[in-house]
Amino acid sequence: MFDRLNFPQPWLSLTLFLVWQFLSNGVSGASVVMGLLLAWLIPQLTQGFWPDRPALTRPWRLPGYLLRVLVDIVIASVTVARLILSGRPPKPVFVSYPLELEQPMAITILASTISLTPGTVSADVSDDQKILLIHALDAGSEQEVIDAIKQRYEKPLMEMFR
């Protein structure tokens, strides 16, 4: 019987419980019981929809990655603004980026990182998850975009997810 009382997504359960407590009008016995029930029941009912947990082997590298992404977002914002204000026509390019990442979660994080950075957008992932189609607003060459993404984002993600 206790095997059925497990929490398949403990962080989701904790988040659901805390959100329920914030939404209820004060902490009471009934709100705690209802929060615990929801925190257990919702992950149980949605368990089939969750993918396998990614193998994040070096989570301590995540803060450095996030800091790098934030700095790159600021720099890219300034670069795009300067491009627009200069009046120079951009050199847009579509790039077929060869992926070395194999974890679906790592590929998703890479694609999201590219889309968050102004001037680049992840357009598509191939069915075999080997090619990521990227649109760059202003690039000298396809290889320049590939090299920058590989060094700045894909290699750190490979280190975190291997």
MDAnalysis code that builds the backbone (N, CA, C; Angstrom):
import MDAnalysis as mda
import numpy as np

u = mda.Universe.empty(486, n_residues=162, atom_resindex=np.repeat(np.arange(162), 3), trajectory=True)
u.add_TopologyAttr("name", ["N", "CA", "C"] * 162)
u.add_TopologyAttr("resid", np.arange(1, 163))
u.add_TopologyAttr("resname", ["MET", "PHE", "ASP", "ARG", "LEU", "ASN", "PHE", "PRO", "GLN", "PRO", "TRP", "LEU", "SER", "LEU", "THR", "LEU", "PHE", "LEU", "VAL", "TRP", "GLN", "PHE", "LEU", "SER", "ASN", "GLY", "VAL", "SER", "GLY", "ALA", "SER", "VAL", "VAL", "MET", "GLY", "LEU", "LEU", "LEU", "ALA", "TRP", "LEU", "ILE", "PRO", "GLN", "LEU", "THR", "GLN", "GLY", "PHE", "TRP", "PRO", "ASP", "ARG", "PRO", "ALA", "LEU", "THR", "ARG", "PRO", "TRP", "ARG", "LEU", "PRO", "GLY", "TYR", "LEU", "LEU", "ARG", "VAL", "LEU", "VAL", "ASP", "ILE", "VAL", "ILE", "ALA", "SER", "VAL", "THR", "VAL", "ALA", "ARG", "LEU", "ILE", "LEU", "SER", "GLY", "ARG", "PRO", "PRO", "LYS", "PRO", "VAL", "PHE", "VAL", "SER", "TYR", "PRO", "LEU", "GLU", "LEU", "GLU", "GLN", "PRO", "MET", "ALA", "ILE", "THR", "ILE", "LEU", "ALA", "SER", "THR", "ILE", "SER", "LEU", "THR", "PRO", "GLY", "THR", "VAL", "SER", "ALA", "ASP", "VAL", "SER", "ASP", "ASP", "GLN", "LYS", "ILE", "LEU", "LEU", "ILE", "HIS", "ALA", "LEU", "ASP", "ALA", "GLY", "SER", "GLU", "GLN", "GLU", "VAL", "ILE", "ASP", "ALA", "ILE", "LYS", "GLN", "ARG", "TYR", "GLU", "LYS", "PRO", "LEU", "MET", "GLU", "MET", "PHE", "ARG"])
u.atoms.positions = np.array([
    [0.816, -1.188, 0.000],
    [0.000, 0.000, 0.000],
    [0.865, 1.259, 0.000],
    [1.988, 1.239, 0.724],
    [2.833, 2.427, 0.801],
    [3.548, 2.720, -0.514],
    [3.664, 1.687, -1.386],
    [4.272, 1.932, -2.692],
    [3.420, 2.891, -3.514],
    [2.132, 2.903, -3.311],
    [1.231, 3.776, -4.065],
    [1.219, 5.198, -3.508],
    [1.801, 5.416, -2.340],
    [1.799, 6.746, -1.739],
    [3.047, 7.551, -2.089],
    [3.822, 7.063, -3.047],
    [5.035, 7.803, -3.414],
    [4.680, 9.083, -4.169],
    [5.634, 9.954, -4.267],
    [5.478, 11.204, -4.995],
    [6.371, 11.117, -6.234],
    [5.794, 10.855, -7.430],
    [6.619, 10.671, -8.624],
    [7.351, 11.943, -9.057],
    [6.792, 13.085, -8.746],
    [7.411, 14.372, -9.076],
    [7.471, 15.207, -7.789],
    [8.473, 14.981, -6.937],
    [8.481, 15.645, -5.631],
    [8.535, 17.168, -5.717],
    [9.266, 17.724, -6.680],
    [9.320, 19.190, -6.784],
    [7.978, 19.762, -7.228],
    [7.302, 19.065, -8.117],
    [5.954, 19.484, -8.521],
    [5.009, 19.405, -7.329],
    [5.111, 18.339, -6.556],
    [4.250, 18.189, -5.381],
    [4.482, 19.321, -4.380],
    [5.731, 19.637, -4.129],
    [6.046, 20.727, -3.207],
    [5.510, 22.059, -3.732],
    [5.680, 22.301, -5.017],
    [5.184, 23.539, -5.620],
    [3.667, 23.617, -5.534],
    [2.988, 22.525, -5.840],
    [1.526, 22.506, -5.748],
    [1.051, 22.771, -4.320],
    [1.720, 22.157, -3.362],
    [1.341, 22.367, -1.963],
    [1.522, 23.825, -1.560],
    [2.665, 24.409, -1.914],
    [2.923, 25.804, -1.536],
    [1.977, 26.771, -2.236],
    [1.714, 26.526, -3.518],
    [0.777, 27.396, -4.244],
    [-0.604, 27.301, -3.624],
    [-1.024, 26.100, -3.241],
    [-2.333, 25.943, -2.615],
    [-2.399, 26.718, -1.294],
    [-1.321, 26.683, -0.539],
    [-1.317, 27.404, 0.735],
    [-1.387, 28.911, 0.513],
    [-0.709, 29.399, -0.527],
    [-0.772, 30.835, -0.828],
    [-2.152, 31.241, -1.321],
    [-2.816, 30.363, -2.052],
    [-4.129, 30.690, -2.607],
    [-5.255, 30.591, -1.578],
    [-5.069, 29.763, -0.584],
    [-6.119, 29.641, 0.440],
    [-6.051, 30.836, 1.390],
    [-7.133, 31.114, 2.034],
    [-7.203, 32.266, 2.949],
    [-6.617, 31.906, 4.304],
    [-5.320, 31.803, 4.375],
    [-4.660, 31.458, 5.633],
    [-4.420, 29.966, 5.735],
    [-3.475, 29.606, 6.575],
    [-3.130, 28.207, 6.773],
    [-4.051, 27.649, 7.859],
    [-4.743, 26.581, 7.512],
    [-5.607, 25.904, 8.480],
    [-5.447, 24.404, 8.275],
    [-6.023, 23.658, 9.146],
    [-5.939, 22.206, 9.033],
    [-6.529, 21.714, 7.719],
    [-7.665, 22.287, 7.336],
    [-8.323, 21.870, 6.100],
    [-7.484, 22.228, 4.870],
    [-6.867, 23.415, 4.858],
    [-6.076, 23.808, 3.694],
    [-4.810, 22.959, 3.587],
    [-4.220, 22.576, 4.711],
    [-3.034, 21.713, 4.696],
    [-3.413, 20.329, 4.169],
    [-4.533, 19.776, 4.650],
    [-4.962, 18.451, 4.186],
    [-5.281, 18.491, 2.700],
    [-6.007, 19.528, 2.257],
    [-6.346, 19.650, 0.842],
    [-5.085, 19.853, 0.001],
    [-4.141, 20.658, 0.480],
    [-2.883, 20.868, -0.228],
    [-2.095, 19.586, -0.369],
    [-2.018, 18.801, 0.686],
    [-1.324, 17.513, 0.620],
    [-2.017, 16.551, -0.338],
    [-3.336, 16.551, -0.310],
    [-4.087, 15.680, -1.210],
    [-3.830, 16.074, -2.672],
    [-3.882, 17.346, -2.970],
    [-3.614, 17.810, -4.338],
    [-2.162, 17.559, -4.742],
    [-1.244, 17.775, -3.804],
    [0.180, 17.576, -4.086],
    [0.486, 16.115, -4.376],
    [-0.304, 15.215, -3.842],
    [-0.109, 13.800, -4.122],
    [-0.902, 13.359, -5.356],
    [-2.158, 13.807, -5.481],
    [-3.060, 13.317, -6.509],
    [-2.709, 13.817, -7.913],
    [-2.416, 15.095, -8.064],
    [-2.153, 15.641, -9.408],
    [-0.934, 14.980, -10.060],
    [0.198, 14.830, -9.365],
    [1.307, 14.107, -10.011],
    [0.987, 12.644, -10.316],
    [0.163, 12.013, -9.482],
    [-0.224, 10.629, -9.757],
    [-1.036, 10.537, -11.045],
    [-1.961, 11.468, -11.233],
    [-2.823, 11.447, -12.414],
    [-2.080, 11.845, -13.688],
    [-1.071, 12.664, -13.578],
    [-0.349, 13.149, -14.760],
    [0.982, 12.429, -14.971],
    [1.247, 11.391, -14.239],
    [2.533, 10.684, -14.290],
    [2.862, 10.179, -15.694],
    [1.873, 9.744, -16.448],
    [2.111, 9.227, -17.787],
    [2.532, 10.284, -18.792],
    [2.275, 11.542, -18.486],
    [2.609, 12.626, -19.409],
    [4.030, 13.151, -19.215],
    [4.668, 12.791, -18.119],
    [5.998, 13.327, -17.821],
    [7.059, 12.494, -18.505],
    [8.042, 13.139, -19.138],
    [9.127, 12.368, -19.770],
    [10.053, 11.804, -18.699],
    [10.955, 10.944, -19.151],
    [11.953, 10.421, -18.225],
    [12.779, 11.572, -17.669],
    [13.184, 11.424, -16.448],
    [13.989, 12.482, -15.832],
    [15.331, 12.592, -16.537],
    [15.746, 13.812, -16.839],
    [17.050, 13.965, -17.491],
    [18.174, 13.627, -16.527],
    [19.249, 13.133, -17.084],
    [20.401, 12.768, -16.270],
    [21.299, 13.989, -16.105],
    [20.912, 14.885, -15.220],
    [21.710, 16.077, -14.936],
    [22.810, 15.656, -13.976],
    [24.014, 15.423, -14.533],
    [25.088, 14.851, -13.727],
    [25.914, 15.897, -12.989],
    [25.927, 17.120, -13.482],
    [26.703, 18.184, -12.835],
    [25.839, 19.425, -12.649],
    [24.898, 19.380, -11.714],
    [23.980, 20.511, -11.546],
    [24.651, 21.782, -11.037],
    [25.830, 21.671, -10.437],
    [26.505, 22.860, -9.924],
    [26.984, 23.766, -11.063],
    [26.993, 23.284, -12.297],
    [27.386, 24.112, -13.432],
    [26.223, 24.948, -13.971],
    [25.020, 24.665, -13.524],
    [23.843, 25.379, -14.014],
    [23.861, 26.877, -13.702],
    [24.229, 27.323, -12.487],
    [24.264, 28.773, -12.239],
    [25.223, 29.522, -13.171],
    [26.371, 28.944, -13.467],
    [27.302, 29.576, -14.402],
    [26.719, 29.671, -15.803],
    [26.004, 28.624, -16.208],
    [25.354, 28.628, -17.523],
    [24.286, 29.720, -17.577],
    [23.469, 29.803, -16.533],
    [22.417, 30.819, -16.496],
    [22.993, 32.229, -16.512],
    [24.089, 32.430, -15.801],
    [24.745, 33.743, -15.811],
    [25.262, 34.075, -17.204],
    [25.861, 33.095, -17.864],
    [26.354, 33.303, -19.229],
    [25.202, 33.680, -20.162],
    [24.071, 32.997, -20.038],
    [22.915, 33.290, -20.889],
    [22.392, 34.700, -20.622],
    [22.298, 35.088, -19.352],
    [21.826, 36.439, -19.027],
    [22.746, 37.510, -19.599],
    [24.035, 37.325, -19.469],
    [25.001, 38.286, -20.031],
    [24.869, 38.333, -21.549],
    [24.725, 37.171, -22.192],
    [24.579, 37.136, -23.640],
    [23.285, 37.802, -24.103],
    [22.221, 37.681, -23.319],
    [20.958, 38.345, -23.662],
    [21.142, 39.857, -23.652],
    [21.820, 40.376, -22.644],
    [22.061, 41.822, -22.558],
    [22.938, 42.292, -23.721],
    [24.020, 41.578, -23.979],
    [24.927, 41.957, -25.071],
    [24.206, 41.890, -26.415],
    [23.429, 40.818, -26.645],
    [22.711, 40.679, -27.916],
    [21.635, 41.756, -28.067],
    [21.005, 42.158, -26.961],
    [20.013, 43.229, -27.024],
    [20.644, 44.529, -27.491],
    [21.797, 44.850, -26.949],
    [22.512, 46.060, -27.356],
    [22.946, 45.955, -28.814],
    [23.429, 44.799, -29.212],
    [23.881, 44.596, -30.584],
    [22.727, 44.757, -31.575],
    [21.578, 44.174, -31.272],
    [20.415, 44.290, -32.152],
    [19.931, 45.737, -32.202],
    [19.911, 46.409, -31.061],
    [19.496, 47.815, -31.042],
    [20.430, 48.666, -31.894],
    [21.724, 48.436, -31.783],
    [22.698, 49.189, -32.591],
    [22.510, 48.903, -34.081],
    [22.208, 47.650, -34.421],
    [21.970, 47.291, -35.815],
    [20.750, 48.035, -36.361],
    [19.697, 48.073, -35.584],
    [18.468, 48.740, -36.024],
    [18.693, 50.240, -36.167],
    [19.359, 50.830, -35.197],
    [19.581, 52.281, -35.220],
    [20.608, 52.711, -36.271],
    [21.488, 51.819, -36.667],
    [22.515, 52.187, -37.641],
    [21.954, 52.329, -39.054],
    [20.862, 51.666, -39.329],
    [20.288, 51.723, -40.663],
    [20.921, 50.744, -41.632],
    [21.956, 50.040, -41.200],
    [22.614, 49.045, -42.048],
    [21.683, 47.844, -42.203],
    [21.513, 47.354, -43.424],
    [20.643, 46.182, -43.591],
    [21.291, 44.942, -42.957],
    [20.510, 44.157, -42.253],
    [21.071, 42.948, -41.626],
    [21.379, 41.888, -42.684],
    [22.180, 40.924, -42.283],
    [22.518, 39.790, -43.146],
    [21.904, 38.534, -42.520],
    [20.609, 38.303, -42.745],
    [19.964, 37.141, -42.120],
    [20.426, 35.834, -42.766],
    [20.429, 34.811, -41.962],
    [20.866, 33.506, -42.451],
    [20.139, 32.404, -41.665],
    [19.768, 31.342, -42.374],
    [19.266, 30.127, -41.741],
    [20.434, 29.165, -41.620],
    [20.566, 28.565, -40.456],
    [21.678, 27.662, -40.179],
    [21.135, 26.298, -39.783],
    [21.652, 25.259, -40.424],
    [21.355, 23.888, -39.998],
    [22.450, 23.496, -39.018],
    [22.093, 23.535, -37.751],
    [23.078, 23.307, -36.687],
    [23.128, 21.824, -36.337],
    [24.284, 21.165, -36.492],
    [24.396, 19.742, -36.140],
    [24.503, 19.566, -34.618],
    [23.563, 18.848, -34.064],
    [23.514, 18.654, -32.612],
    [24.400, 17.495, -32.171],
    [25.158, 17.732, -31.122],
    [25.884, 16.655, -30.462],
    [25.114, 16.162, -29.243],
    [24.233, 17.020, -28.724],
    [23.422, 16.655, -27.561],
    [22.474, 15.526, -27.929],
    [22.215, 14.640, -26.972],
    [21.308, 13.529, -27.211],
    [20.101, 13.564, -26.279],
    [20.254, 14.168, -25.105],
    [19.151, 14.249, -24.138],
    [18.084, 15.214, -24.647],
    [16.816, 14.805, -24.705],
    [15.757, 15.712, -25.157],
    [15.665, 16.992, -24.314],
    [15.872, 16.878, -23.017],
    [15.810, 18.066, -22.165],
    [16.953, 19.023, -22.480],
    [18.131, 18.505, -22.734],
    [19.271, 19.349, -23.075],
    [19.052, 20.041, -24.420],
    [18.473, 19.333, -25.388],
    [18.167, 19.937, -26.689],
    [17.130, 21.037, -26.518],
    [16.147, 20.802, -25.674],
    [15.126, 21.811, -25.408],
    [15.733, 23.050, -24.758],
    [16.626, 22.853, -23.809],
    [17.281, 23.994, -23.153],
    [18.127, 24.768, -24.156],
    [18.842, 24.062, -25.030],
    [19.647, 24.736, -26.053],
    [18.756, 25.546, -26.991],
    [17.682, 24.946, -27.477],
    [16.775, 25.651, -28.388],
    [16.138, 26.860, -27.703],
    [15.777, 26.716, -26.452],
    [15.193, 27.837, -25.708],
    [16.214, 28.937, -25.480],
    [17.434, 28.570, -25.171],
    [18.497, 29.556, -24.967],
    [18.721, 30.365, -26.240],
    [18.757, 29.679, -27.385],
    [18.955, 30.363, -28.663],
    [17.803, 31.323, -28.931],
    [16.584, 30.894, -28.654],
    [15.420, 31.754, -28.899],
    [15.344, 32.921, -27.921],
    [15.850, 32.747, -26.705],
    [15.851, 33.838, -25.729],
    [16.846, 34.934, -26.079],
    [17.890, 34.582, -26.800],
    [18.923, 35.546, -27.151],
    [18.443, 36.372, -28.345],
    [18.321, 37.693, -28.194],
    [17.840, 38.524, -29.305],
    [18.723, 38.371, -30.544],
    [18.061, 38.280, -31.689],
    [18.773, 38.140, -32.946],
    [18.843, 36.716, -33.449],
    [18.460, 35.743, -32.641],
    [18.457, 34.346, -33.070],
    [17.161, 33.678, -32.624],
    [16.717, 32.722, -33.442],
    [15.499, 31.972, -33.135],
    [15.710, 30.524, -33.546],
    [15.329, 29.601, -32.681],
    [15.316, 28.181, -33.039],
    [14.024, 27.937, -33.799],
    [14.142, 27.493, -35.038],
    [12.964, 27.336, -35.873],
    [12.417, 25.908, -35.875],
    [13.294, 24.908, -35.822],
    [12.818, 23.534, -35.925],
    [13.909, 22.571, -35.457],
    [13.479, 21.396, -35.008],
    [14.390, 20.295, -34.689],
    [14.011, 19.151, -35.607],
    [15.002, 18.528, -36.217],
    [14.712, 17.410, -37.118],
    [14.081, 16.258, -36.345],
    [13.395, 15.393, -37.073],
    [12.710, 14.263, -36.436],
    [13.668, 13.337, -35.697],
    [14.880, 13.197, -36.214],
    [15.856, 12.329, -35.552],
    [16.650, 13.069, -34.475],
    [16.336, 14.339, -34.229],
    [16.962, 15.189, -33.209],
    [18.478, 15.312, -33.417],
    [18.879, 15.426, -34.677],
    [20.299, 15.589, -35.004],
    [20.605, 16.976, -35.572],
    [19.576, 17.693, -36.068],
    [19.759, 18.999, -36.693],
    [18.785, 19.982, -36.066],
    [19.302, 21.160, -35.712],
    [18.482, 22.249, -35.189],
    [18.541, 23.376, -36.214],
    [17.369, 23.796, -36.701],
    [17.313, 24.881, -37.672],
    [17.229, 26.200, -36.913],
    [18.173, 27.096, -37.191],
    [18.285, 28.365, -36.465],
    [18.247, 29.510, -37.472],
    [17.530, 30.556, -37.131],
    [17.557, 31.779, -37.932],
    [18.330, 32.830, -37.149],
    [19.351, 33.397, -37.794],
    [20.134, 34.474, -37.192],
    [19.830, 35.759, -37.952],
    [19.570, 36.825, -37.225],
    [19.223, 38.112, -37.830],
    [20.391, 38.709, -38.589],
    [21.579, 38.621, -38.037],
    [22.742, 39.241, -38.651],
    [23.960, 38.385, -38.350],
    [24.466, 37.709, -39.393],
    [25.616, 36.829, -39.184],
    [26.559, 36.934, -40.371],
    [27.839, 36.822, -40.069],
    [28.838, 36.841, -41.126],
    [28.789, 35.578, -41.960],
    [28.667, 34.427, -41.303],
    [28.608, 33.150, -42.002],
    [27.893, 32.127, -41.126],
    [27.497, 31.033, -41.761],
    [26.850, 29.956, -41.010],
    [27.817, 29.362, -39.991],
    [29.070, 29.192, -40.385],
    [30.057, 28.572, -39.507],
    [30.305, 29.423, -38.271],
    [30.242, 30.723, -38.411],
    [30.410, 31.633, -37.269],
    [29.314, 31.404, -36.226],
    [28.076, 31.237, -36.689],
    [26.950, 30.976, -35.788],
    [27.114, 29.611, -35.125],
    [27.480, 28.614, -35.917],
    [27.655, 27.254, -35.385],
    [28.741, 27.232, -34.315],
    [29.876, 27.859, -34.602],
    [30.988, 27.863, -33.643],
    [30.624, 28.575, -32.350],
    [29.921, 29.707, -32.461],
    [29.541, 30.464, -31.267],
    [28.587, 29.665, -30.389],
    [27.591, 29.043, -30.981],
    [26.608, 28.270, -30.199],
    [27.268, 27.043, -29.585],
    [28.120, 26.389, -30.352],
    [28.780, 25.183, -29.837],
    [29.649, 25.510, -28.615],
    [30.416, 26.580, -28.696],
    [31.314, 26.947, -27.596],
    [30.558, 27.500, -26.390],
    [29.614, 28.393, -26.630],
    [28.977, 29.112, -25.526],
    [27.864, 28.319, -24.843],
    [27.154, 27.476, -25.605],
    [25.970, 26.833, -25.028],
    [26.008, 25.306, -25.057],
    [26.347, 24.722, -26.205],
    [26.224, 23.266, -26.300],
    [27.260, 22.532, -25.457],
    [28.504, 22.983, -25.465],
    [29.526, 22.299, -24.658],
    [29.206, 22.330, -23.164],
    [28.815, 23.492, -22.587],
    [28.426, 23.462, -21.167],
    [27.222, 22.551, -20.896],
    [26.260, 22.511, -21.830],
    [25.114, 21.632, -21.636],
    [25.532, 20.159, -21.705],
    [26.467, 19.856, -22.586],
    [26.961, 18.473, -22.663],
    [27.640, 18.070, -21.366],
    [28.382, 19.003, -20.758],
    [29.029, 18.699, -19.487],
    [28.002, 18.485, -18.372],
    [26.918, 19.247, -18.403],
    [25.904, 19.123, -17.348],
    [25.062, 17.853, -17.490],
    [24.811, 17.406, -18.732],
    [23.888, 16.305, -18.957],
    [24.571, 14.983, -19.270],
    [25.877, 14.879, -19.123],
    [26.529, 13.580, -19.360],
    [26.780, 12.863, -18.095],
])
